[in-house]
Amino acid sequence: METLPLNINGDIMKILMLCHNVPSPYRGDTLRPFNLIKFLSKKYNYKITLLCFKKKGSQTRECEHTLKKYCHVIPPVEIKNRNGFISTIMHTIKNTLCLQNILSGNISFLNYYYSAKIQDEINKLLKTENFDAIYTDGGMAHYVYNNKLPKIVEPLDAISENTYELFLNENNRLKKMMHWMQYIKAKNRERQYQQKFNYCNVVTQKDKRILQPQFQISNVEVVPNGVDLSYFKPLDIQEDFPSLIFIGVMNTSKNINSMHYFYNNVYPRILKINPNVKLYIVGANPSKEILQLSSNNIIVTGYVDDIRKYLAKSTIVIVPMKEGTGIKNKVLEAMAMRKPVVTTSIGAMGIEIIPNENIVIADEPDKFATNIIELLADERLRKNIANNGRKLVESRYSWEIVADEINAQYERIVH
């Protein structure tokens, strides 16, 4: 029988959890906190209080209802959905000049997720509730920098690396200046993560190598992402052969760039050999340039209720990422559904893969196309790679294993 984690007084562990958005079993950047809440509560009986933002107009009632099975949910605080460049600048400048922000000594300026209302709510909770520790994602860390409770922050990726790449590659002067300011902000945040928190968790060794040498502090740990193996599993659905699938929110620059790279440099080579290969682009908010790719061969679905159905009927999952850090959940989910994955080295970053055994890696367009053509021609090879991919996620990348590692961290810092 497993021993439940107790605080120093022998009581069940009580945690305050802060998230930049409502944790969801469907949304990429909040999958992790959702599953940590689920498994820390179910397996270890943690008492978790969740406080988070939600985008104005977003439909989160179903997620909130599900979360209430595992934790106490404080009503989320609405934040405006600032998609426009000018809107984001005006909001962040306003936050920079906010008196409460200045007096707090918070050097992480231009904070998108600053709210006096949520700061007051956090202060009230910390005074009235006897929490043992705090969990926060990177976007909310500034609210508890100076609190003395044991704390874990999960920035997950080395954001400064991403923002510096954006700065280098941007030609528009105003946007370039904004990326530089975001880069400085990210560096400040990363310094605070390491100076103010007991553990700073990232998902890949590369992110750790970027962060840890900067400040000579040894609290950066690699705790990879996971996948819900009971949800993402093989389904008995007729395959639409031959077909490829790319999954992602389709208004983000990384996903748009990935599709342009594949469409312009890889897909034509495949069609020369097999003109019947379909491409499914599945994900919410497709940009105008993605919608324009639609054709007889290319299906742009927009938002779908259940991506598993599309994964199940596709022959090969493609992840042609050329930029970014961190583990790509879409790779783990495809492997869990026993689908062969062809990706770049960046797409497979942080996953303990064996190329050509449980995944196919191709960093050049010609190789990417050739590998897909070979897989389409060899059903046995597809099945071998798919079966080995499922075995890998079962042994290393379940959310339960991730929750075990987070629980071990709390036991070390609370006791």
PyMOL commands that set and color helices and strands:
alter all, ss='L'
color gray80, all
select helices_A, chain A and resi 28-44+61-67+85-96+99-103+116-128+138-144+159-169+173-196+205-215+253-273+288-291+307-313+329-336+365-377+379-396+399-414
alter helices_A, ss='H'
color red, helices_A
select strands_A, chain A and resi 14-19+47-55+72-73+77-79+133-137+151-156+199-202+220-222+243-247+278-282+298-302+316-319+341-343+360-361
alter strands_A, ss='S'
color yellow, strands_A
deselect
rebuild
show_as cartoon
